[in-house]
Amino acid sequence: MVIDWDALIAAARQVRKNAYAPYSQFHVGAALLGKSGRIYVGCNVENASYGLTICAERNALFSAVAAGEREFVALVVAGKDSQVFPCGACRQVLYEFCDDLPIRIVGEDGTQTETNLRELLPQAFRFKDLTHQ
Ligand code: THU
């Protein structure tokens, strides 16, 4: 499938505007392309009980799974700059559904960092490892 990165970037930037981040003021948007061609978006949603905060990436992934999508083609994260890498929790949750995933992180000024899930989460743990006892 051809990845329309511009469409993903536009979607991630748009949803970033909905980020609820009164505690950190750190607004993040994510757009995840499913194998069906649909784009799923998510923003971070913080909470007064800080630990209940959910990241943009997991929000996008969970809404995709809720819509029945389980295979993914690409992810864009939109942040203040192009160094807003997915946190460890999001990397592990993405890995549940993706062997690998091309990822672009885009800043407000348009600069981009290209990476992928394998690079961000080498030697990752997954379900098949549970059988290696
Ligand atoms: N955050 C994300 O949503 N995604 C990232 O990739 C990094 C961090 C959020 C969580 C929290 O609301 C705020 O950014 C500061 O950590």
Boltz pocket constraint, residues with backbone or C-beta under 6 A from the ligand:
constraints:
  - pocket:
      binder: B
      contacts: [[A, 20], [A, 21], [A, 24], [A, 26], [A, 27], [A, 28], [A, 43], [A, 44], [A, 45], [A, 46], [A, 53], [A, 54], [A, 55], [A, 56], [A, 57], [A, 77], [A, 84], [A, 85], [A, 86], [A, 87]]
      max_distance: 6.0
